[in-house]
Amino acid sequence: MKSISIRGALSGLSLSMLLSSLGTSIANVGLPTLAEVFSASFQAVQWVVLAYLLSITALIVSVGRLGDLMGRRRLLLIGIAVFTVASILCALAPDLWSLIAARALQGIGAAIMMALTMALVGGAVPKEKMGSAMGVLGTMSALGTCLGPTLGGVLIAHVGWQGIFLLNVPLGVLAIGLAWRFLPVDRHAMQSTRPDFDVLGTLVLVLTLLAYALAMTLGRGSFGPLNTALLLVAVIGLILFVFVEQTAASPLVKLPMLRSPLLSAGFAMSTLVTTVVMATLVVGPFYLSGALGLSAASVGLVMSAGPLVAALAGVPGGRLVDRLGAQRSSAIGLIAMLTGACILPSVPMSVGVFGYLAPLVVLTAGYALFQAANNTAVMADIAPQQRGVISGLLGLSRNLGLITGASVMGAVFAFGTASNNILHAQPEAVGQGMRVTFAVAAALIVVALLIGTFSQFVSRRPATSC
């Protein structure tokens, strides 16, 4: 009976992770159709995706902390319900800006699901099976990314653009049913004395993260005065947030816990690694089409290989974490990523698609193993009352890596091509841009390895001195 309960709880959490991941990837493929339906520019219709990502990035830490205070199961159920209702509102949107507002609401639900799925694993799965559970969640996240473009294309063709949002409704209802039936009831949710929610800290953090996310995404790769101003606001906001948290009676983030070398290293490595992964998504399409001359359909097929490998490697990677331990598995994953990142720029263009695809498979499989190991290492020994906010910080580190990677690695690629217009660059220039980008990516992975090694050394030092 207990094994059935664990499987049911993991199924509900996995479905929540799938929905939040699918919410990003399935909307991307619908942008051309939405631009045509609403007679909008591409810049305007991009906010359908951007509003969703901004909501997640700005709120993921705050909702994680809110789950710690009011009960994670209860808040997860609310989050899935918000996501499901917002999906209906998206499908019923009469104009583009109503759709964008509904997508922002959908992003709030997704932020809750992303923050609390990993937090709830700790209470639903035995510690010795934590790696396998994290591997399953990683697989579902990658599966959502992988299925989104194909599923979205089929739904738009046969149902219309509303279908990409209505798909979430039955899946959301199923996720609510599984979570309600199998997740353990919040034990502390009904206590009369609870710490207050840090409203001021939450407001400062939300505005800071919004400023940073907009600084990295506005301008489509060009960093102008507005981007600089927003980045300055983000820096000031971060300083103000630290001050607010030091003086708050019940802080949103307890800053002293970030002094833990394993915890802070886990966040830093997650940001660096997802920055590298974003490079494959930014550079890949330009290299495959501009340097190797692939058609749009072939580019899409090759690009789907990365998420597919991550989905297939998630579960076996999680089992390897249970067998070898989180720290060792994390190092193996990073070494695999470094191998792929080093091979990619060294393979001649004459080798063709295989010369790009083979190293990409190695890099992505390494990423899947690293994610399962790092998530396990961060979440394994966290006090139950802190799981929500730590899970939120872990999710934030990934989102910041993706946002930063899209901007910074895109700029590195443009610099490497030495061309004013990448679309018109010669194949040799595109190839050079790819080589420069992945040389930088390899350097970032080396930094992640050094951080991981140093954090283990520091965390062991007190034990050896006693």
DRENPA-788273 format. One record per residue (C-alpha): residue number from 1; x, y, z; residue in one letter. Coordinates in pm, whole numbers, m for minus. Each point is the difference from the previous one (the first is absolute). Example, Ala and Ser with C-alpha at 12.3 -4.5 7.8 and 13.67 -1.06 7.14 Angstrom:
BEGIN
{1 {1230 m450 780} 'A'} {2 {137 344 m66} 'S'} 
This chain:
BEGIN
{1 {0 0 0} 'M'} {2 {288 232 85} 'K'} {3 {170 m62 m338} 'S'} {4 {m328 83 m177} 'I'} {5 {m23 325 198} 'S'} {6 {359 93 m92} 'I'} {7 {m62 m75 m370} 'R'} {8 {m322 200 7} 'G'} {9 {168 297 169} 'A'} {10 {290 m11 m247} 'L'} {11 {m247 m24 m290} 'S'} {12 {m180 314 117} 'G'} {13 {327 190 48} 'L'} {14 {132 m120 m337} 'S'} {15 {m315 115 m177} 'L'} {16 {32 342 167} 'S'} {17 {360 26 m127} 'M'} {18 {m108 m109 m349} 'L'} {19 {m275 265 m14} 'L'} {20 {227 287 105} 'S'} {21 {266 m104 m253} 'S'} {22 {m253 m52 m277} 'L'} {23 {m137 349 67} 'G'} {24 {318 155 m139} 'T'} {25 {87 m224 m295} 'S'} {26 {m350 m50 m143} 'I'} {27 {m66 376 m18} 'A'} {28 {319 69 m199} 'N'} {29 {m121 m195 m301} 'V'} {30 {m328 194 m1} 'G'} {31 {155 349 m27} 'L'} {32 {m24 30 m381} 'P'} {33 {m365 m108 9} 'T'} {34 {m81 241 286} 'L'} {35 {170 287 m188} 'A'} {36 {m224 m73 m299} 'E'} {37 {m322 m49 200} 'V'} {38 {40 319 205} 'F'} {39 {166 202 m281} 'S'} {40 {293 72 232} 'A'} {41 {373 51 m51} 'S'} {42 {246 m273 94} 'F'} {43 {139 226 278} 'Q'} {44 {m350 35 151} 'A'} {45 {m90 m366 m24} 'V'} {46 {327 m100 170} 'Q'} {47 {m154 126 324} 'W'} {48 {m221 m313 m2} 'V'} {49 {313 m194 93} 'V'} {50 {175 278 189} 'L'} {51 {m291 71 239} 'A'} {52 {m4 m368 103} 'Y'} {53 {377 m11 62} 'L'} {54 {4 331 187} 'L'} {55 {m274 m117 240} 'S'} {56 {192 m319 77} 'I'} {57 {334 174 47} 'T'} {58 {m138 278 220} 'A'} {59 {m217 m216 226} 'L'} {60 {162 m344 29} 'I'} {61 {189 77 325} 'V'} {62 {m291 183 162} 'S'} {63 {m254 m276 m66} 'V'} {64 {249 m257 127} 'G'} {65 {19 188 331} 'R'} {66 {m378 42 6} 'L'} {67 {m31 m378 m33} 'G'} {68 {226 m44 303} 'D'} {69 {m235 222 202} 'L'} {70 {m350 m100 m112} 'M'} {71 {61 m360 m103} 'G'} {72 {164 m127 m320} 'R'} {73 {m272 m248 m100} 'R'} {74 {m270 264 41} 'R'} {75 {190 260 m202} 'L'} {76 {90 m251 m273} 'L'} {77 {m371 m80 m45} 'L'} {78 {m70 375 m27} 'I'} {79 {285 37 m250} 'G'} {80 {m126 m278 m227} 'I'} {81 {m350 146 17} 'A'} {82 {129 348 m91} 'V'} {83 {198 m147 m291} 'F'} {84 {m305 m192 m124} 'T'} {85 {m242 294 25} 'V'} {86 {257 230 m165} 'A'} {87 {30 m250 m287} 'S'} {88 {m376 31 m59} 'I'} {89 {30 380 8} 'L'} {90 {285 m20 m254} 'C'} {91 {m219 m200 m239} 'A'} {92 {m291 247 44} 'L'} {93 {216 314 m39} 'A'} {94 {m170 247 m240} 'P'} {95 {319 196 m75} 'D'} {96 {378 m27 34} 'L'} {97 {35 200 323} 'W'} {98 {m271 m205 171} 'S'} {99 {196 m310 m103} 'L'} {100 {322 149 138} 'I'} {101 {m173 79 333} 'A'} {102 {m137 m356 18} 'A'} {103 {350 m134 m75} 'R'} {104 {141 206 288} 'A'} {105 {m262 m160 227} 'L'} {106 {89 m341 m140} 'Q'} {107 {364 76 86} 'G'} {108 {m100 58 363} 'I'} {109 {m149 m350 11} 'G'} {110 {311 m141 m171} 'A'} {111 {228 174 254} 'A'} {112 {m190 m171 284} 'I'} {113 {22 m339 m171} 'M'} {114 {374 36 m78} 'M'} {115 {87 119 351} 'A'} {116 {m200 m261 190} 'L'} {117 {40 m321 m202} 'T'} {118 {360 m49 112} 'M'} {119 {m80 122 351} 'A'} {120 {m276 m260 33} 'L'} {121 {222 m285 m123} 'V'} {122 {187 12 332} 'G'} {123 {m316 m85 194} 'G'} {124 {m142 m250 m251} 'A'} {125 {306 m210 m94} 'V'} {126 {252 m178 227} 'P'} {127 {343 166 11} 'K'} {128 {173 m300 m158} 'E'} {129 {m228 38 m306} 'K'} {130 {39 378 m28} 'M'} {131 {234 m18 m300} 'G'} {132 {m240 m219 m196} 'S'} {133 {m290 235 80} 'A'} {134 {202 303 m113} 'M'} {135 {88 m189 m318} 'G'} {136 {m370 m59 m70} 'V'} {137 {m78 371 50} 'L'} {138 {289 90 m230} 'G'} {139 {m133 m240 m262} 'T'} {140 {m347 155 15} 'M'} {141 {144 351 m32} 'S'} {142 {205 m102 m304} 'A'} {143 {m297 m190 m143} 'L'} {144 {m212 316 19} 'G'} {145 {271 193 m187} 'T'} {146 {32 m278 m257} 'C'} {147 {m372 m59 m60} 'L'} {148 {m101 366 m9} 'G'} {149 {92 90 m362} 'P'} {150 {m136 m323 m153} 'T'} {151 {m316 m9 211} 'L'} {152 {m60 371 m54} 'G'} {153 {33 m34 m376} 'G'} {154 {m252 m286 m11} 'V'} {155 {m252 181 224} 'L'} {156 {23 326 m199} 'I'} {157 {m52 m189 m325} 'A'} {158 {m302 m202 117} 'H'} {159 {m158 199 286} 'V'} {160 {126 356 m41} 'G'} {161 {227 210 220} 'W'} {162 {m241 m39 294} 'Q'} {163 {92 m371 11} 'G'} {164 {351 68 133} 'I'} {165 {m159 145 314} 'F'} {166 {m308 m224 34} 'L'} {167 {231 m305 10} 'L'} {168 {100 109 352} 'N'} {169 {m355 m23 136} 'V'} {170 {m47 m381 21} 'P'} {171 {365 m44 100} 'L'} {172 {m43 264 273} 'G'} {173 {m313 m169 135} 'V'} {174 {185 m334 8} 'L'} {175 {297 159 182} 'A'} {176 {m235 150 262} 'I'} {177 {m161 m341 52} 'G'} {178 {334 m178 44} 'L'} {179 {139 268 233} 'A'} {180 {m319 3 209} 'W'} {181 {m8 m379 29} 'R'} {182 {365 m91 55} 'F'} {183 {200 294 138} 'L'} {184 {36 0 379} 'P'} {185 {m220 254 180} 'V'} {186 {182 309 132} 'D'} {187 {58 m60 369} 'R'} {188 {81 357 103} 'H'} {189 {m248 176 m227} 'A'} {190 {m264 43 272} 'M'} {191 {230 133 272} 'Q'} {192 {m127 329 142} 'S'} {193 {347 151 50} 'T'} {194 {198 20 m323} 'R'} {195 {281 234 m105} 'P'} {196 {m120 304 m193} 'D'} {197 {51 11 m375} 'F'} {198 {274 247 m98} 'D'} {199 {m206 233 m220} 'V'} {200 {266 273 m36} 'L'} {201 {276 m249 m83} 'G'} {202 {m227 m171 m251} 'T'} {203 {m84 330 m171} 'L'} {204 {366 104 m24} 'V'} {205 {106 m342 m133} 'L'} {206 {m281 m13 m258} 'V'} {207 {86 347 m134} 'L'} {208 {372 m84 m1} 'T'} {209 {m51 m323 m194} 'L'} {210 {m239 168 m243} 'L'} {211 {257 274 m67} 'A'} {212 {275 m256 m62} 'Y'} {213 {m216 m223 m221} 'A'} {214 {m112 298 m210} 'L'} {215 {359 128 m25} 'A'} {216 {105 m335 m143} 'M'} {217 {m295 m50 m237} 'T'} {218 {m99 341 m140} 'L'} {219 {168 119 m319} 'G'} {220 {37 m348 m152} 'R'} {221 {374 m27 63} 'G'} {222 {96 370 m18} 'S'} {223 {93 153 336} 'F'} {224 {m118 361 m6} 'G'} {225 {m53 277 257} 'P'} {226 {m329 m154 121} 'L'} {227 {171 m335 63} 'N'} {228 {280 175 190} 'T'} {229 {m249 194 213} 'A'} {230 {m195 m317 82} 'L'} {231 {321 m183 92} 'L'} {232 {94 287 232} 'L'} {233 {m345 m21 161} 'V'} {234 {55 m374 51} 'A'} {235 {337 60 171} 'V'} {236 {m148 267 230} 'I'} {237 {m296 m230 67} 'G'} {238 {232 m286 100} 'L'} {239 {185 223 248} 'I'} {240 {m332 121 140} 'L'} {241 {m129 m358 26} 'F'} {242 {303 m107 206} 'V'} {243 {m58 296 236} 'F'} {244 {m373 m78 33} 'V'} {245 {65 m369 73} 'E'} {246 {257 82 268} 'Q'} {247 {m254 214 186} 'T'} {248 {m317 m206 m61} 'A'} {249 {m157 m189 293} 'A'} {250 {m96 m290 m229} 'S'} {251 {217 36 m313} 'P'} {252 {m100 m141 m338} 'L'} {253 {351 m146 m38} 'V'} {254 {210 m68 309} 'K'} {255 {332 133 m129} 'L'} {256 {217 m194 249} 'P'} {257 {m111 m331 m156} 'M'} {258 {161 112 m328} 'L'} {259 {335 m20 180} 'R'} {260 {m27 m377 m33} 'S'} {261 {265 m80 m266} 'P'} {262 {m195 m292 m148} 'L'} {263 {m321 203 m21} 'L'} {264 {148 315 m155} 'S'} {265 {215 m211 m234} 'A'} {266 {m308 m191 m114} 'G'} {267 {m175 323 m97} 'F'} {268 {308 142 m174} 'A'} {269 {70 m319 m197} 'M'} {270 {m365 m25 m104} 'S'} {271 {11 354 m143} 'T'} {272 {326 m62 m188} 'L'} {273 {m111 m333 m143} 'V'} {274 {m339 124 m122} 'T'} {275 {178 296 m161} 'T'} {276 {199 m255 m201} 'V'} {277 {m310 m201 m91} 'V'} {278 {m166 319 m125} 'M'} {279 {297 48 m234} 'A'} {280 {m99 m319 m186} 'T'} {281 {m352 138 m50} 'L'} {282 {121 345 m109} 'V'} {283 {290 m102 m227} 'V'} {284 {m132 m333 m128} 'G'} {285 {m262 126 m249} 'P'} {286 {238 257 m155} 'F'} {287 {285 m251 m33} 'Y'} {288 {m216 m278 m142} 'L'} {289 {m166 225 m258} 'S'} {290 {271 260 m70} 'G'} {291 {311 m221 12} 'A'} {292 {m128 m350 m82} 'L'} {293 {m280 112 m233} 'G'} {294 {m284 m203 157} 'L'} {295 {m364 72 m76} 'S'} {296 {m233 137 270} 'A'} {297 {m158 m344 48} 'A'} {298 {340 m168 36} 'S'} {299 {116 267 245} 'V'} {300 {m306 m65 215} 'G'} {301 {65 m374 m6} 'L'} {302 {364 37 105} 'V'} {303 {m89 257 268} 'M'} {304 {m250 m241 156} 'S'} {305 {282 m250 59} 'A'} {306 {129 190 305} 'G'} {307 {m326 m1 202} 'P'} {308 {m64 m360 m110} 'L'} {309 {340 m113 132} 'V'} {310 {m62 189 326} 'A'} {311 {m339 m173 34} 'A'} {312 {150 m346 m63} 'L'} {313 {299 58 230} 'A'} {314 {m199 142 294} 'G'} {315 {m117 m324 164} 'V'} {316 {324 m204 m43} 'P'} {317 {193 311 110} 'G'} {318 {m209 20 317} 'G'} {319 {68 m366 78} 'R'} {320 {372 62 m49} 'L'} {321 {m23 282 255} 'V'} {322 {m154 m240 253} 'D'} {323 {281 m248 m68} 'R'} {324 {307 227 m18} 'L'} {325 {m111 295 211} 'G'} {326 {m94 354 m99} 'A'} {327 {347 160 11} 'Q'} {328 {174 m263 m212} 'R'} {329 {m288 m14 m250} 'S'} {330 {1 379 m30} 'S'} {331 {372 m4 m88} 'A'} {332 {m54 m276 m260} 'I'} {333 {m283 197 m157} 'G'} {334 {211 316 m19} 'L'} {335 {293 m191 m152} 'I'} {336 {m234 m144 m266} 'A'} {337 {m128 351 m75} 'M'} {338 {358 130 m24} 'L'} {339 {89 m283 m239} 'T'} {340 {m293 84 m227} 'G'} {341 {72 375 15} 'A'} {342 {367 m58 m93} 'C'} {343 {m77 m241 m287} 'I'} {344 {m269 221 m159} 'L'} {345 {228 284 m114} 'P'} {346 {283 m236 m104} 'S'} {347 {m202 m207 m250} 'V'} {348 {44 130 m360} 'P'} {349 {m312 125 m175} 'M'} {350 {63 m256 m275} 'S'} {351 {m104 m279 239} 'V'} {352 {m355 137 m23} 'G'} {353 {m294 m54 233} 'V'} {354 {153 m298 181} 'F'} {355 {294 217 107} 'G'} {356 {m247 229 177} 'Y'} {357 {m247 m261 122} 'L'} {358 {242 m245 168} 'A'} {359 {165 256 234} 'P'} {360 {m344 153 69} 'L'} {361 {m125 m340 120} 'V'} {362 {298 m34 235} 'V'} {363 {m49 356 133} 'L'} {364 {m375 m43 53} 'T'} {365 {32 m340 169} 'A'} {366 {258 154 234} 'G'} {367 {m242 283 74} 'Y'} {368 {m279 m245 89} 'A'} {369 {231 m181 244} 'L'} {370 {125 326 150} 'F'} {371 {m354 130 52} 'Q'} {372 {m112 m315 183} 'A'} {373 {317 0 214} 'A'} {374 {0 373 78} 'N'} {375 {m371 8 86} 'N'} {376 {52 m297 231} 'T'} {377 {306 155 165} 'A'} {378 {m180 330 65} 'V'} {379 {m330 m145 121} 'M'} {380 {114 m312 190} 'A'} {381 {95 145 340} 'D'} {382 {m219 312 9} 'I'} {383 {m220 52 307} 'A'} {384 {m366 m70 m88} 'P'} {385 {m108 356 80} 'Q'} {386 {249 138 m256} 'Q'} {387 {m61 m237 m293} 'R'} {388 {m235 233 m185} 'G'} {389 {227 305 m7} 'V'} {390 {310 m210 m82} 'I'} {391 {m186 m172 m283} 'S'} {392 {m107 346 m121} 'G'} {393 {360 124 8} 'L'} {394 {110 m306 m194} 'L'} {395 {m266 67 m262} 'G'} {396 {102 366 m9} 'L'} {397 {364 m93 m62} 'S'} {398 {m104 m202 m304} 'R'} {399 {m224 275 m135} 'N'} {400 {269 264 46} 'L'} {401 {242 m227 m188} 'G'} {402 {m242 m39 m290} 'L'} {403 {m75 374 m16} 'I'} {404 {368 96 29} 'T'} {405 {103 m267 m250} 'G'} {406 {m246 122 m261} 'A'} {407 {143 352 21} 'S'} {408 {369 m49 80} 'V'} {409 {68 m313 m209} 'M'} {410 {m196 156 m286} 'G'} {411 {227 306 22} 'A'} {412 {310 m225 10} 'V'} {413 {m122 m180 m312} 'F'} {414 {m62 330 m181} 'A'} {415 {350 120 101} 'F'} {416 {155 m327 m123} 'G'} {417 {m158 30 m343} 'T'} {418 {138 357 m36} 'A'} {419 {m311 82 m203} 'S'} {420 {m254 280 33} 'N'} {421 {m278 m232 m117} 'N'} {422 {26 m366 101} 'I'} {423 {m271 m98 m248} 'L'} {424 {222 112 m288} 'H'} {425 {331 m124 142} 'A'} {426 {213 m243 m203} 'Q'} {427 {4 m366 113} 'P'} {428 {365 32 112} 'E'} {429 {m92 302 216} 'A'} {430 {m292 m187 159} 'V'} {431 {231 m295 68} 'G'} {432 {251 232 165} 'Q'} {433 {m276 149 214} 'G'} {434 {m100 m347 115} 'M'} {435 {361 m86 90} 'R'} {436 {45 319 204} 'V'} {437 {m335 m55 180} 'T'} {438 {81 m356 105} 'F'} {439 {351 94 105} 'A'} {440 {m166 242 243} 'V'} {441 {m251 m274 95} 'A'} {442 {286 m240 78} 'A'} {443 {161 267 220} 'A'} {444 {m327 44 193} 'L'} {445 {m19 m374 63} 'I'} {446 {360 2 129} 'V'} {447 {m102 279 240} 'V'} {448 {m297 m214 114} 'A'} {449 {236 m296 61} 'L'} {450 {236 220 203} 'L'} {451 {m290 135 208} 'I'} {452 {m125 m354 68} 'G'} {453 {348 m124 98} 'T'} {454 {69 302 224} 'F'} {455 {m338 m25 173} 'S'} {456 {63 m367 87} 'Q'} {457 {346 87 134} 'F'} {458 {m137 281 217} 'V'} {459 {m295 m206 129} 'S'} {460 {231 m287 104} 'R'} {461 {264 220 168} 'R'} {462 {m180 47 337} 'P'} {463 {m51 m377 30} 'A'} {464 {371 m72 m58} 'T'} {465 {113 265 251} 'S'} {466 {m200 m144 292} 'C'} 
